[in-house]
Amino acid sequence: MARKTPVREPVTMTVVPSWIEAHCVIPDGFRKGSAFRLYDYQLLYLANFYRVRGDAPWVPENPVLGPAFVFRRGLLVGPQKVGKNPLIATQVCVEGVGPALFAGWAGADDGYACREHGCRCGWEYPYEPGEPMGMAWPTPLIQITAFSQESTDNTYDALRPMIDDGPLHDLIPKTGEEFIRLPGGGRIDTVTSSAQSRLGQRVTFVPQDEVGLYWPSNGMVKLAETQYRGLSGMGGRASLTSNAWDPSQHSVAQREFESKAIDVYRQFVAPPKNLSYANKAERRRIHRAVYPTDVLREHGGHLDLDSIEAEAADLVEKDPAQAARFFGNILVAGAGHAFDLDRWNELAVKRPKVVPAGAQIAIGGDGSRLWDATALIATEIASGYQWPLGIWYPGGVGAEVPVDQVDAAVETAFSTYDVVRMYFDPPYWESQVSVWSGRFGKERVLEWWTNRPKAMAYALRAWSEAMRAGDVEHCAASDPLCAMFTEHVGNAIRHETGYRDDGGILWTIEKDRSGSPHKIDASVAAALSWEARNDAIAAGALNVETFVSVYEERGITSVGAR
Ligand SMILES: [Zn+2]
C-alpha cells in the first residue's frame, strides 16, 4: 500500500457514498430494487460522518479505526418521512461489508475493486492520489437501536430488501427476521428498551434512532451511554437520528446537540423563527424550509408536501406541540396539561341531568388508600354522560380512604342501574375488586391495570378524542362533586411514553409532581369508565338480548393488553 505525505485538511472518504449508490437498492415502493440515490442532505451527512482527519496516521498492522475520523458521532435531525431510516440502512450496509474504515492515503494508481473484497458485482472505484482509502471492518458488530421494536423495525425492514434485492445479496445471502449474519463472523442485531440482551458487546457501529425519545426516565440515556462505552473500546462510532425533540425531556438528542463537544457532527435545519405552525399558510412555508427540495416528488423525490400538510393539519388539532416537532422540525415542549379545560367545560350539561334508574351504565375506578384520592366515575352508555359516584380523599395523616363508603357507593350503583361493566385499577384495592367481582359477576367487574403504558395511552386517547368530537358530556360544576371531577381533569399533566403509532406519540397522565396535592384520580377513573363503555358497546350493550350471550360465548373474564 502506497504511503503519502499526510494532507493538512480533513478529507471525505468519497468511496463511501459511491459504494452505497453502487450497492444499495431502494427497499420499497414503485422503484423497489433499483439503485439507491442519496439525496443531497443524506450525502451531506455521510460526507461529514466519513471525513478523515488530515493528520490521520496509517499503520497497516494497527489501523486507528474510529479516531481516524473528525467526528466520533453524528446527529441527524429531520422531520417525519424525509428518509432517515433508509439512510441509516445504507450506513448499516457500508459499516457491515463496505469500505467504512480509513485504510491510508491513496497513491497514483490505487483504487477500490469489489473483487478484492469478496464482492462479485464488478464495481471499481479509482482513487485520486492523496484521497483517503477505505476498507471493511474485519468483524463488524452492529446494533440497530431504538426505544421500541416498532422503531427498530423501520430501519430493519428497509435494510433487508436493500440487501436481498440488490448486489449485496451475493455478500449476504440470507437476512433473518431477528438478525443478519455477516461474512467473517460479524452480525447485525436490534436493541430496544425491552430487548437489551446483546447490550455491552463489542460493537463497531450503533445507529440510534429517535434519540429524542431517549430520556433519563425511560432508561434510554443509560442504554446509549453503555453503547458509547462499548464503541469507544472498539474504535467504533454511532450515528444518531431524531425528530425535533421536546426540550423539557433532556433526551440524548438534546444533550448531544447542546454539548460543547467538537467531535459530534450535528445536522439540523430549523425553520425561520417568525413563522407560526398553527397558521396554515405559515405552516406550508415551514414545510418548504425543513423538507429538502430534492426529496419532493416535483423534483424527482418520494415526498408530497400536500400529504405532509394533511397529516400535519390533523395532528395540529390533537397535539400542536407534537405536530410542530414531527413535521415542522421545531423544538417545542410537549408537556403541560393533558386535557383542554376550556373544551371540557363546554361539555358540561346546561341543565342538571338525572340518569334514570335501570339505565345501562359503565363505571371506572382508580385510587390508592393512603396517598391519593379514590374516584368512581359513571358513564351512561347510551348518551356518553359522565358523573362521579364518589371521590374520596384519605382523611389526614395515616388515615385511609374509607373502604366502606366506596363499597356502599358501588353497592348503590349496582342496585340502581344496569351496570354493564366496571373497570377498576387493582393496586391497593385488589381484594375489594375480587369481592365485587364475586358479588356482581366476574363478567361485569374487571381488573384494569393502568400500569400498562400502551393500554392506558389508548384509553386516554379514546377519551380525549371523545371530548374533541363532543361524544362525551358531564355534570355541571354547580355540584361540588362535579367541580372536584373537573379539577382532577385540569390537574392531569401529559406524560409521553416513548411508544408511538400512526396517531403520534402515546401519552399517559401524571400529577404535576410526585406527592403533589393536585389529584388526578377522577380523570383516570373517567378514562377507564369511557373504555368500559366503549368495550361494552363493542360487546353488544345497547342491544340487551344478545349482550349476555356474546359474553358467555367468548368466555370473557378479564381484560388483556391491546
Ligand atoms: Zn460490489
Boltz pocket constraint, residues with backbone or C-beta under 6 A from the ligand:
constraints:
  - pocket:
      binder: B
      contacts: [[A, 23], [A, 114], [A, 119], [A, 120], [A, 121], [A, 122], [A, 123], [A, 167]]
      max_distance: 6.0
